[in-house]
């Protein structure tokens, strides 16, 4: 058995120490060393194993984000926060589906579950005089997102848009930090971490969803957080594998020549992995926001298992498939599926504690001799879920802004959340015909180039077997492909916010190649002219994206502008 060598503290050609190697020199040393064949004992040292499993020697991405990296992400978060919080209370009305989720959130704040509202309740609610009825309301979405909307109203009141949109804006801003961290864990580049954060901060689709009291921005946040947790678990698990193998080898238990080679046949158990448990909790919260998170539970679970299988293969484990399934796969299943399920049930606490929420007494009214051993509350909740599932399956009512999933990547039919035509002059409009709109269209440059980047990522994943491209594509596939299974269901473009962060990460990965950042530590030095060319291209791209954000901002934030200015921003007939 042979393994590629690890970078050491010595010159590859001698045993003399090398003091303070530069980054380029370290890369050259790694490249030379990676082509050597090491003795089994040396290959099973912690340094060699960690390099082989994680891929970056000291000085090439292993030192952490550092002050500079965090500063870039913080700047992007400040920009995104300003875009999300300034004029957050405008318009002072319930826009689009806020009429459901915001009022449901207020109802839950009062009684722990959703109750019915009288006809024409919006005007009274906006005026700060909400009047709830005593009957339970039938709703088809879980409670987490509505509880989060309720937090904003508890803090800032229910009589203003800032209160019922605060949580969405806060979570949208935190997502900017999360995507920066995800980009760092994927690419080990501070520049790319800041770029990913900035692109998400200035995109209009994510901005609109962050300024509206709907559920989807919370879904997107929890899914992105779960992805970050799994990336952290990937590094943590590989460090554990490297440490346990190297410790065993040092004790004479794991080398090929030892009398007890069992450790290299199957490898060690890696113990409790807290980041994977955190991912299970976060996926449970995502499910507790919208059921569409279920596809992410499946895809992310398979993804983390494949990472572990490959880690054992790279470490030299002989039966890496069997060992990975038993020693990694089964613990991963327990950490994700049962943990997510329990978390999901906990999110229904308000419903469990009530006595008259919708279907709460269904089991008592429908006794069963077959399933009577199951607690009545769980049987009632199951029936509730069954009817909600049937509702979703049969949801095919026509809507003027419905959009087939085929059109999402090109933004063929963005959703209009709000449109008014106030008579001018008023506000920032000094002509007679004015417009105030909220359209969930993204920044065209970001979205259309991100769609093209997916094609590049597909080639990198298949041709180069780049795990990062595969991870990003997995996130897009989990959020996007399931909608093609329901061609007759009424769907909307804003559903795409669940996988939008992965589109941005894909675009960032391609930008990294344009900037000539190394894919791995052995890419070698980059010619100066090539690097300058990449900086110019990405600089122009970012400047153009910023200008487009400034151009489209009025129709993302309900500014009052002349009708002709609104019309100028309708680049496609289908946007109207």
N, C-alpha and C positions, 0 to 999 in steps of 0.2 A: 504494500500500500504506500502511496506517496501523496504528499500534499503540497500545495504552493506555500512558499515560505512567508513568514510575516516580516514586517519591517522591524529592525532591531536598532539598538543604540550604537551599532558599529557599522563601519564601512562594509558594504557587501564583499569587497575584495580583500579585506583584512580584518583583524580584530581590534584595530585602533579605534578609540572613541572618536565620535564626531560631535563637536560642540556646536550647539545652536544652529541646526540645519535650517536653511531657508525652505519655504514651501515648495518652490520648484525643484530644489535638490531632493527634498523628501519624496516628491512624486517620482523623480527619476530612480531614487533608491528603491522605492516600492515596486516600480515597474521591473527593475532588474531582479529584485528578490523574488517577485511573484513567479518568475520563470524557473526558479531553482527547485530542486527536489530535496525535501528535508527528510531526515531520519524520523521514524515514527515518534520517538520520544520528544524530539524538538517540535514536530508538527502538533503535538498535543499540549504544548504550553498554552497558558491563558492568552498571552499576547497574540500568538499565531492563530488560535481558534477564534478569538474575538475579531481579528482582522478579516479572517475568512468568512465569518458569519455576518458581520455588520458592514464591513467594506471600507471603512475609513480609518487610516492610521492617525495618530496624534498629529494635530496641526492641520488636518484636512476635514474639518467638520465635526470633530469630536469634542471641541472645547466648549460647546454650547453657544447659544445665540449671542450672549455677551451684551454689553451696554449698547453697542452700535445696532445690533439686530433688533433688540427691544425698542430702541428709539425709532427705527424705521416703522415698525408695526404700530407704535404709539402714535406717530404722526398720521398714519393712515386711519387709525381709529378715531383720532380727533377730527379729521376731515369728514369721515363717515358719520360721526356723532353729530357734528354741526348740521350736516345735510339731513339727518333724521330728526333732530329735536327742534330746530328752528322752525317756527310756525307749525308745530306739530298739531296744535288745536284747530287748525284750519283744514277743511271747512267745518263749521260748527253744525254738523249734521251727521247722521248715521249713513255712511256711504256703503253701497253694495251690500255684502253679507254681514256688515256690522249690525244691521238690523236684527240679525239672529244671535250672533255670538256675544255681542256686547250686552244685550239685554239678558241673555242666558247667564252671562257672568255675574250680572247684578243679582239675578234671582238666586244663584248659587251662594253669593255672598250673604244673602238674607236667610236662606233656608237650607243650604247644603245641596240642593238639587234644582233642576229647572222647573219652573212653573209657567202657566199660561199668562198671556197678556191680553188686555182688551183690544178691540179694534182701534186702529189709528193711535197706537200707544207711543209712536216715535216722538211726536211733538211734545207730549207731556214729559217724556224721558229727557229729551234735550233741554227742556226748561228746568230740569231738576226736580220734577214732581212725578217720579215713577210710581205707577199703580199696578201692583201685582195681583193676579187672581189666585184663588186658593187651589185650583186644580193642577195636577202635575202635567208637564209638557212632554210630548214624545219627541225626542231628539235622536239623531243617528250618529253623532260623533262623541267619542269619549271626553272626559272632563278636564284633562290637564291644561290644554290651551285656554279654556274658559276660566279656570282657576287663576292662571297667570294674568289674564286680562283683569280679573277681579282684584288682584293685588294692586294694580295701578289705580283703580277706582277707589280702593280702600285708602291709598296714600293721598290721592289728589282730588277725589270727588268724582261723582258720576255725571255732573252737570256740565262737563267740558271735555272736548276731544282730547286734550292733553292727558286727562286721567284715564280714559279708556284706550288710549294708544301708547301710553308710557311703556308698558311692559314689552310691547312689540318693538319699539324703538331701542329699548335697552338691550334686548336679546339680539336684535339686528346689529347693534354696535359691537356687542361681545363676539358675534360671529366673525367680525373682521379680525379680532385678535386670534380667534381659533384657527382661521384659515391661514394666518401668518405662521402659527405654530405648526400646522399640518405641512405647509410648504417647507419649513425648516427640517422637519423630521423626514420628509421625502427627499429633499434635494441638498440639504446641508449647506445652504447658501443664504447668507443674511440678505443679500440683494433680492433674491427670488422670494424670500419670506416677505419682505416689504412690498415687493411688486404684487404678489397675490393679494395681500391685505388691501392695497390701494385699489386694485381692479374691482374687488368686491365692494369696497367703500363707495365707489363712484358709479356703480352700475344702477340703472334706473329701475330694473325689475326688482332687485333686492331692496332698493330704496323704497319703492312703493309698498312692498309687502311689510317693510319695517315701520311704515308710517300709517298702517291700517290695522284695525283691531280684528284681524282674521287669525285663523289657526295655523296657517301654513308656515309662517316664519318661525314659529316655535318648533314645528316638526323639523324644519331644515336645521335649526340650531342643535337639537338633540342628536340628529343623525350625524352632523359634522363633529360634535363632541364625542360621539361613540367612535367615529373613525379615528380621531386623534388619540383616544384611549387605546385603541387597538394598535396604532403605530407605536405608542409608548410601550405597550405590552410586547410587541415584536422585538424591540431592542432589549427590553428587560429579559424576555425569555431566552434570547440568544446569549446574553451575558451569563445567565444562569447555566445554560448548557455548556458554555465555554469554561466557566468556573468549576463546575462539577466534574467534567471530563478531565480537566487539567489537574485538579486536586487528586482524582483517582489515579491518573497516570503518575503523578509525583509519588504516590504511595506504592507504586508498582502493581496496581490492579488493572490498569487499562491499556497498557501497551500491547502491541501485537505479539511480542516475545514473552509476555508474562504467562504464568501458568493459569491465570484466571482471566481469560479475555471476554467474559460475559458482558462487561460494560460496553465494549465496542460492538457487540452484536445487537443490542437493543438500546443502549444509552440509558441515562438516568431519568427518574421522575423529576420534574422541575418544581414541585411544590405549589403552594398557593400563589396565584398570580393576581395581585390586587387590581392592576389596570384592566384585566379582562373582566373581573367582577364589576368594575366601574362601567365598562362598556355594556354589560348586561343590564345594569340599572338604567343607563341612558337610553338603551333601546326599549326598555319597558316604558320609560317616560315618553318616548317617541310614539310607541303604540298607544299610549294613553292620550295622545293628541289626535292622531289619525291612524286608522287601520292600514293605510298604505305603507306604513313602516314595516309591515310584516315581511315584505320582499327584502328589505335591508337586513332583517334578522337572519334570513336564510343565506343571502349572499355574503354578508360579513362573517357569518359563522364558517362557511366554506373557505372564505379567503384566509382567515386566521389559521385554519387547519392546514391549508396548503403551505402557508409560510412556515409552519412548524415542521411539516414533512420535509420541506426543502432544507431547513436548518439541520436536521439530522443527517440528511444526505451529504451536505457539505462538510459536516463534522466527521464523516467517515463511518457512520453507523451502518453496519452491514444490512440489517433488516429494518431499514428506515421507514418503509411504508407501514409494516405491521406495528413497529414500535411507535410510530407517530400517531397512528389511529388509536392505539390503546393508551399510551402514556400522555398524549397531548389531546387527541380528539375527544375522548370521553370526558376528561376534565373541562375541556372547552365547551362541550355541550351543556354540562352542568352549570358552568359559570355564566352562560349566555341564556339558554332557553328557560330553565326553571327560575333563574334570577329575574329575567325579564318578565316572566309570567306572574311571579309574586309581586313585582313592582307594579305591573299593570293592575292587578287586583287591588292593591293598596290605593291606587289613584281613584278608585270608586268608593272610598271611605264615606264620603258624604251620602251617597246613595244607600250604602249598607246601614248607616246610622239613622236613616229616615224611616218613617213608617208608612208614608203615602206617596213616595216617588213613583214614577211610571213603572209598572210591572213589579213593584216591590213585593206585592202580596200574591203574585201569580201562582206560586207553588202552593200556597195555602188554599187558593180557590180551585186548584187543579191537582189534587192529591194523586200520587203514583205508587203503585205497589212494586213496580220494577225499580224505580230510581229513588225510592223513599229513603234509602240510606244516605243519600247526598243531602247536605244541609239545604233547607228550603231557600235560603237567601241565594245560594249558588245556582240552584235550579231556576229560580226566578231571573237571575242575571243571565243565565244561558238562554232562556226564552227571549229575553230582551235583545240579546245579541243576534239571535236567529232572525227575528223580525227586522232588525236593522240591516242585516246582511241581505235579506230579501228585498228591502227597500233599495239598497245600493244597486243590486243586480237589475232591478227594473227601472232604474232612473234613466229615462230616455226622452224626457220632455224637451221640446224645442226651446232654445234660448238664443237671443240675438248675438251673444258674444261667445257661444260655444266654439271650441276649436279642437279639431282632430289632432291627435298626438303627432301625426305626420308633419304638421305645420309648426310645431313648437320651436325647433332649432332655428328656423328662419324667422320666427316671430310673425307668422302669417296672420294671426288674429289675436292680438293682445286684448285683454279684458278692460273695458271702460268701467272704472269704479265710480266715476262721478263726472257730470257735465252740466254746467249751467251757462245760460246766455244773458248775463245782466246787461241792462241798458246803460250805456256810458253817457258821459264820462264818469268812471268810477274806479277807485283803487289806482292801479297802474295803467289803466286803459283810458285814453283821452279821446276816443272816438265813440260813435254811437253804437256800433255793434261790437260786443266784447265776448270773451269766452273764459271760462274757468273749468279746468279739467284735471282728472287724475286718470292716466292711462298706464297700464302695467306693461309698457314696452321697455325693453332693455336698451342699454347703450348699443347701437347697431354695430359699432366697430368691435366691441368686446364679444358680443354674441356670435356674430357671423364668423369672426376669426376663430373663436372657440369651437364652433361647429366643424370648421376645417381641421383644427388641431386634433379632433377625435380620429380623423383618418390617419394622421401621422402617428398618433399613439397606438393605433391598431397595428401598424407595421412594426413599430418598436417592440410591442408586446410579443407579436408572433415571430418576427425576424430576429430580434436581439434578446428575447426573453427577459425584457426589463420589467422587474416586478413592480416598479413604481407606475409604469404605464398600465399594467394590469390592475393595480389597486384603484387607479383613477377611473379606468373603464368599468370596473366593478361597481363603483358608486353611481356612475351614470346609468349603467344597465339596470341596477336595482330600482332606481327612481323613474326610469323612462320606459323600459321595455314592457313591464306589466300592463301598461295602459293600452297596448296594442291587442291585448287579449279581449278587450271590451269595445269593439268598434262601434256598437250601437249606443253605448253609454254617453250621457251628456258630460263632456269634459271641458276644462278651461285651461288656457295657457299658464295661468299663475300657479298651477300644480307643479310646474317645472322648477319652482324655487327649491323643492326638496333636493334636487340634484344639481342645482346651479353652482354651489361651491366646487363640485368636482369638474364642471366645465371650466371654471376659473383656474383650478389646479392644472388641468390639461393644457390650457393656454400658457400658463406659467412655465410648464415643463418645456414646451416648444420654445418659449422666449429664452429659457436657459441655454438651449443649444445655439440660438442666434447670438447670445452673449458669449458663447464659447465657454460656459462654466463646465467643469469636468463632470462626466457621468460617473466616473469612478476615480479612484486615486491614481490609477496608472494611465490616465489619458495623456500624460506628458504635458510639457509647456505649450502655451498657446501663442502663436505669432502675434506681435504687437499690432500689426495692421489688421489682422483678422479680428482682434478684440475691439479695436477702435471702430471698425465697421459695424460690429454687433451693437456697440453702445449707441452709435448714431441711429441705427434702425429702431431699436427699442425706445430710445429717447423720443424719436419722432412719433412712434406709436402711442406712447403714454401722453405726449402733448396733444395729439389728435383726440384721444379718448377723453381727456380733460375738457377740451373745447366742446366736444359733443355733449358731455354732461352739462356744461353751462348752457348749451343751446336747448337741450330737452328739459332742463330743470323745471321751467314753468308748467309743463303739462304733467309733471310728476308730483307737484306740490300744490296744485289748485290755485296758482297765481292768476289774477285777472289780467288778461292780455287782449289786445285787439284780435278780432276773429281772424283776420288775415294772417296774423302771426301764428295763431293756432293751426290754421290750414297749412301754413308753410312747413309745419313739423309732421304732417301726415304724409309720410314718404310712400306709403302703399295705400291703394284704395281700400284694402281690407282693414286698415287701421281706423277708419272712420265709423 
